[in-house]
Every structure is written in C-alpha cells, then in structure tokens.
Amino acid sequence: MNERLLNKPALAMLQPPPLPGTYTHTDKTIHQIVEECLAEAEMIHANHFDGFIIQNMNDMPIKQHSNFETVAFMSRILLEIKHSFPSLLQGVLVNWDGVASLAVAEACEADFIRVEHLYTGANITSAGLLQAQCVDIINLKKKLNSKIPVFADIYEVHGVPIGRKTYQDAAWEAVYEAFADGLFTSGATTEESLNIIQQIKERVPEVPVYLGGGATGENISQLLDFYDGVSVATWIKDGNMRNKINPKKAAYFIEEVKKSRSN
C-alpha cells in the first residue's frame, strides 16, 4: 500500500459529468468531459489536496453492474488525469460496481479503490437490492495478481442494510472474511462519526479507516484525531457536489487537516 494512504490523506471527490451511454448524458463528448475533469483535477492539485477519488456519481439512475462503455470512459478520464497530475493519489469508485472499479484501477495503475454500498452484506437503495461483491472482487484481484488496495464502506449512509450487524462486527467481517485492506465509514453527525470510528477501532485497530462523508472545515481536525484519512465533496463545493471547488473553503479545510497531522 502506498505509504501516503496511511498519512491522513485529504482526498477530494472528482465526479465527471454524465458519461455517454447513460440516461443523464446530454451532448458532451468524451473529449469535453475529459477537459472538465482535467480542470477540476487542476483545482484539486492547486488547493493542495493529496489526491482524489473519481466517481461517476452523475450517471443516473444507478445499477449494481456497470456498462462496458462506462469502464472504458472512466479509464480514459483517469489516464488523462494521471498523465497531467502524477503526484496526486488516485482512487476509483465506479457506481456501484467494485469489480469494474478494480478493472479501471488496474488498467490505470491507480492507488486504491473504494467499494461503496456492497462489499459485504446487502443494501436496499433506489436501484433496488444491492448484494455483496467481495467474492467477485477478490477473485479478480487474484486473477490479475493485483496489489491495489480495496477500501470498503461500512454502512454507507444512503443505503438501508438488510440484517444489520454492529459496526464492530461488520468491520471485522469486511477485513477478516472478505479481505478488505481498508475501510470507509461516516455518521449523520460529527458525534455519530466519532462514535462509529471508536467502535470500529476497538475491533480492527490496525486497519486504516477513512471518513467517507460529513467532513467540514469546522470538524475535520477533530475527526482526524481518530480517522486515518478523509474524502470530501459537498462542503468544499458550497453544499452541492456539482459546483466547482470553493478555493477559500478548500484552503481552510487543508489547513485544518495539517493541524491534525501535526498533533
């Protein structure tokens, strides 16, 4: 695992416009989409984030298994960014397909993947029932001899889990039965996020756990006393992930991250 992934990295979410082949796609060509993503990567780099997670959040509605063209377009975008900004940490999250995420990450030599909603267990979402992909993901990892770390969400806040377990048991299961290398989690409030991470760290203290949502400039220094990294989108984009990054908010956020690292 890249050592930088263990040093409380601050990661921005990079979410391309709807890709060709999806219902929400308009008339933008892949070239235009790439140019927009490069501009956002430039902002991420200029605002001193450690890296980003690319996620096709704007491809709606979302199903569990990705289209072939989505894998191709996500790979194209990520490779273009990698060539222009090789110093940025690069994570991959293809909605909601962890196998596709690993394929894209392996092709582009990314640093990790994030598997949201469905690494273990089962969730009810707007797309219906999403079921665990851990077996398919680790089988592909074995097949490709992949060394790319898999970070799995524990109870992503927008899904309703079936047969919910405690955070401790769900985290242990993801790591020791499904072989996740790291975890993501978050609560609805700062207090809940702090409570969740303390529960998880009691059971799997050696595993990196990132904050997957709810980070702000006001709470991130406190949260990074417990979390091992953070991904942020809404707060640095003035409450809407479709907005551009607000440089003043981004600068404040990164300063608070640095304070936590120095503690």
C-alpha positions, 0 to 999 in steps of 0.5 A: 500500500502506498505509504501516503494512504496511511498519512491522513490523506485529504482526498477530494471527490472528482465526479465527471459529468454524465458519461455517454451511454447513460440516461443523464448524458446530454451532448458532451463528448468524451473529449469535453468531459475529459477537459472538465475533469482535467480542470477540476483535477487542476483545482484539486492539485492547486488547493493542495489536496493529496489526491482524489477519488473519481466517481461517476456519481452523475450517471443516473439512475444507478445499477449494481453492474456497470456498462462496458462503455462506462469502464472504458470512459472512466479509464480514459478520464483517469489516464488523462488525469494521471498523465497531467497530475502524477503526484496526486493519489488516485482512487476509483469508485465506479457506481456501484460496481467494485469489480469494474472499479478494480478493472479501471484501477488496474488498467490505470495503475491507480492507488486504491479503490473504494467499494461503496454500498456492497462489499459485504452484506446487502443494501436496499437503495433506489436501484433496488437490492444491492448484494455483496461483491467481495467474492467477485472482487477478490477473485479478480484481484487474484486473477490479475495478481493485483496489489491495489488496495480495496477500501470498503464502506461500512454502512454507507449512509444512503443505503438501508442494510438488510440484517444489520450487524454492529459496526464492530462486527461488520468491520471485522467481517469486511477485513477478516472474511472478505479481505478488505485492506481498508475501510470507509465509514461516516455518521449523520453527525460529527458525534455519530462519526466519532462514535462509529470510528471508536467502535470500529477501532476497538475491533480492527485497530490496525486497519486504516479507516477513512471518513467517507462523508460529513467532513467540514472545515469546522470538524475535520481536525477533530475527526482526524484525531481518530480517522486515518484519512478523509474524502470530501465533496459537498462542503468544499463545493458550497453544499452541492457536489456539482459546483466547482471547488470553493478555493477559500473553503478548500484552503481552510479545510487543508489547513485544518487537516495539517493541524491534525497531522501535526498533533 
